[in-house]
Each structure stands twice: as structure tokens, then as C-alpha cells.
């Protein structure tokens, strides 16, 4: 078995165990625009807590991406606002990332914040945040180990999907020896790596492929290809016959360019709101592009939402990316 992270030991586990023991109803909340790390961590933890006899309420701000419907427990996600004794949040660095569920976080007396973002706002009454972990699912696994909580094949599959996607299919720099050993442990406990890979990277719909083709056709570069950027507009979504939740693979296409050091994808959420996704390579920090706009994330992957039309957002963000690339290394 993988040795738990040092952060998932000692007093904080005792505090978390006490919260669980005195809570009949436990909320498990993923962040807005949930990814497999956030939702997989929430669902994996929820399944384990349910097996321990608790009433569990998995939640995520709407809309929950259909692309994650392969995660065990996806069909148990609740739309309403249940009565809960404690709320566990997963993979969310800031209150702003909870969207419509922010009020629930702020109104709950006991909030356990489980995360691996260095930029975490530490908003919980208990905060277990370990930036050394390759994924929040890694932290959850350590918690369940320390609690001697059930890790069934469904739990293992959710946590494996969390780890697999946040390491980019074990291709990113956060693919550590410990991450690989954790992946092996989760497979041993019932996760099917081939099936998770199929559902994650090899199950694109025809409309999603069309959207990616449209975005690649709009690809632009600056600084001799060091800066790569593109966009997804509402008109492109209509042309492809899809929705914004199927745009997640576009940034992967941008960061596959050989000369790329910073990649930016602009997403037109509405006429006056634009989301950016940023990816970088060493030595550049993706949060340096997103932080000026209230965003954050990891060194190599970050994002932000701007209350601006797409054209205006582009005029604000691209100079920040260019300035970053022009700094002395």
C-alpha cells in the first residue's frame, strides 16, 4: 500500500474523524465546471462514507459535465439543497469556484476543505491542503486509509480517474513515483485503468471532434510559437452542434504544439463573460497569467473567469502572457 501523505496524518485526521462521527448527513461538494479530480474525489469519498452508515449528499454546481457520467455514483448527484451536518469540499481553492453553491459553503457550520492547490484560500473550518499531492484524489485516498474506511472498486475507480486526469494520463510533471504507486494500489483495489483511459481520452463525440477542429483552425501563435492561443465561441458551439462542456479537450490540442511554452484558450460563456484556460511549460507559472483576473490553479494548469466579452478579454489577457514570456528566465 502507498504510504499516506505526511499531511494526512496526526491531529487533522482526528479532527476529520470527529466531524464524521458526529454527522448523520454529510455533504460532498465538487467545484463549478467539475473535473474528474473534483467530482471523482467527492463521489469516491461519498461512496465510502455511505458504506460507513452515513447519509451522504454528493453535489456539484450545475451544469455537471456529461463527460463525467462514467464516474461511479454520478447518478446520485443531488440538485437541491439538503439538510447537512457537515460539508466536505474537494479540489476547490476559492469560494468563488463554488458558483451557485457558495452560499451553502458559507452557511454550513462545519466545512472540511480537502484540496491540493497551493493557492487555496483555506476557507474551511478544517483545511487539509497538500500541494505536493498529484491530485485531490491522492489526498482523499490518504484520508480513507487513515480512517480505515472502505475502498471498494467504485471508490478506487473514482480516485483513479481523479489521479489519471490530473496527471494528464501520467504525462504531466506531477507524475511522481508516489503517484504511480498510488495508481497501482487503486488498480489492485478494483479500478480498471483501460476503461478509465477509454472514457477519458478515447470517447469523443462527433460534435466534440468538430468543435476541436474549429478551435484548432483558429489557432494563433506569437513570439515564434512560444505563445499559442485559440478560442471557443458560442457560434462555434452552434456550428459543431455541441455545448461548452465538450470544449475541455481543446486546451490539450493547444499544448501539444512543440514550441509552446504558454497556451491560452478563451471560452465565450456568454456575451459578457469569458473563461480562460492556461497551460504552461517550465519555467513558466500558469497562475501568473490567471491571478491578475482573480483566477488560480497550479503551476502548469490554471484558469480564470472574466466579466468581459471575448474580444475585450483577449486584449487584457494576451499582453499578460506575452509579458510573462519576455521576462528573464
Buried (B, 14 or more C-beta within 10 A) or exposed (E): EBEBBEBBBEEBBEBBBEBBEEBEBBBBBBBBBBBBBBBBBBBBBBBBBBBBEBBBBBBBBEEBBEBBEBBBBBEBBEEEBEEBBBBBBBBBBBBBBBBEBBEBBEEBEBBBBBBBBBBBBEBBBBBBBBEBBBBBBBBBBBBBBBBEBBBBBBBBBBBBBBBBBBBBBBEBEBBBEBBBEBBEBBBEBBBBBEEBBEBBBEEBBEBBBBBBEBBEEBBEBBBEEBBBBBBBBBEBBEEBEBBBBBBBBBBBBBBEBEEBBBBBBBBBBEEEBBBBBBBBBEEBBBBBBBBEBEBBBBBBBBBBBBEBBBEEBBEBBBEBBBEBBEEEE
